[in-house]
Amino acid sequence: MPHFMMLFDDDKDFDVSEPLRAEHHAYLLGLGEKVVLGASLSDGGPTPSGRLVVADFPDLRAAEDFAAHEPLVLAGRVKHWKVAAAAIAQKDGVYIPIN
């Protein structure tokens, strides 16, 4: 299954409530073992400036659909987001190319 990178650019003026944060985490955990990498991104400030998720999806459309329905996107916390195919340099010692 191909890997896709989802890059979310946050609106840092938007306050994230604890219920929304829990909904965001539950949504990502719903991917289970499909998640290759998840990370909060920072520009050096105290709040995240964005998020990066790399996960397995059958195709670009499925990855874009997942990103579009991410709770932080739906709530307006995310200003912009992008999905792209990703080549994982190494996973379990094996190079995995873009399909």
C-alpha positions in Angstrom: 0.0 0.0 0.0 1.4 3.4 -0.9 2.5 6.0 1.7 1.1 9.5 1.7 2.2 12.5 3.6 -0.4 14.9 5.1 1.0 18.3 6.1 -1.3 20.5 8.1 -0.5 24.2 8.7 -2.2 25.5 11.9 -3.9 28.7 12.6 -2.0 29.4 15.8 -4.6 31.9 17.0 -7.2 29.2 17.3 -7.4 27.7 20.8 -7.7 23.9 20.8 -10.0 22.7 23.6 -9.3 19.4 25.3 -12.3 17.6 23.7 -11.1 18.7 20.3 -7.6 17.5 21.0 -9.0 14.1 22.2 -11.1 13.9 19.0 -8.0 14.6 16.9 -6.0 11.9 18.6 -8.8 9.4 18.3 -9.2 10.1 14.6 -5.5 9.4 14.0 -5.5 6.4 16.3 -8.3 5.0 14.1 -5.7 4.5 11.4 -4.0 1.9 13.6 -0.9 0.3 12.0 -1.3 2.3 8.8 0.4 5.3 10.5 4.1 5.4 9.7 4.9 8.7 11.4 3.0 11.4 13.2 4.6 14.6 14.5 3.7 18.1 15.8 5.8 20.8 14.0 7.0 23.9 15.7 8.4 27.3 14.6 10.1 27.6 18.0 7.0 28.9 19.8 5.0 27.3 22.6 2.2 26.0 20.4 2.4 23.7 17.3 2.7 25.5 14.0 1.5 22.4 12.2 1.3 18.6 12.0 2.8 15.9 9.8 1.2 12.5 9.3 2.6 9.8 7.0 0.3 6.8 6.6 -0.6 4.0 4.2 -3.7 4.6 2.0 -4.8 2.8 -1.1 -4.6 6.0 -3.2 -4.4 9.7 -3.2 -8.2 10.2 -3.0 -8.4 8.1 0.2 -5.6 10.2 1.8 -7.2 13.5 0.8 -10.5 12.3 2.1 -8.9 11.4 5.5 -7.2 14.8 5.7 -10.4 16.7 4.8 -12.3 15.1 7.6 -9.6 15.5 10.3 -11.3 17.1 13.3 -8.8 20.0 13.5 -9.5 20.7 9.8 -13.3 20.6 10.3 -13.0 22.9 13.4 -11.0 25.5 11.5 -7.7 25.1 13.4 -5.9 24.2 10.2 -5.4 27.0 7.7 -4.0 24.9 4.8 -3.3 21.3 4.3 -1.6 19.2 1.6 -1.4 15.6 0.7 1.4 14.0 -1.4 2.8 10.6 -2.2 5.8 9.9 0.1 8.8 7.8 -0.4 9.9 6.2 2.9 13.7 5.9 2.9 13.6 3.0 5.3 11.0 0.9 7.1 12.2 -2.2 8.9 15.5 -1.9 7.1 13.9 -2.0 3.6 13.7 0.9 1.2 10.1 1.5 0.1 9.8 3.5 -3.2 6.8 5.6 -4.3 4.5 3.4 -6.4 
